[in-house]
Amino acid sequence: MSVDPAEFARLREIADQLPQVPGIGKVEIAEGEIVMMMSPVMRHELAVLLIARQLNAQLPTTHPSHIAYHGADLVDVGLGQLRNPDLMVFPEAVLASEQSAVLPHQVLLAAEIVSKSNPENDYLNKVRDYSAMGIPYYLLVDPRTGTGIVHSEPGYESREKFVFGDKIAVGPWTIDTSGLLTYA
C-alpha cells in the first residue's frame, strides 16, 4: 500500500510532535495511520540485547562497518511507512548522517520480538512491509510460544521455523536462541 507523499509528510509531522507518553514506546506510521505502540516488557528487551550481541560479534567478519542496532526508525516514503524495528543491521555511518531515519536499502536485517498485545502486526503487517521495502532478512522471534521464523528474500518466500534452543542461520550469521526466554 502506498500513501500520497504529501499525506505521509503530514502524518510524519504530527508523529514527530506527539508528546512522550508513559507506557508508549514507539510511534509508527502504517497503512496511512499513526500507530502508538506500548512499551515492551523486559524479556522482550532481553531478546533484543542477546540477538544484537551475537550479530555485533559476527559483523566485523561478515559486514565490516555494519552494526546491529535498536532504536532507529526505518522510513520508506514511497510506501508511506515509518517503522521502528526492534533491531536492524545497517552501516554504522548512518548514525552519523543527517538522516532522520534509516532507509530500506541500507538495511540487511530487520528483527522483531513479538509483543503480547499485538502479534498480528509482526506476523502479517511487518512481513508485508519489510518484504515490500526489499529488506533481505526478517527475523521474527515469538516469546509467547518460544518459536520464530527466519524470512528471506525474494518476497520472503523462504521461511525457516525454529524453536528456542536452536542455533539458526540468518543469512550469513548464526544466532544461538538458547538464551531467549518465553513470556511468563
Disulfide bonds with the S-S distance in Angstrom:
none
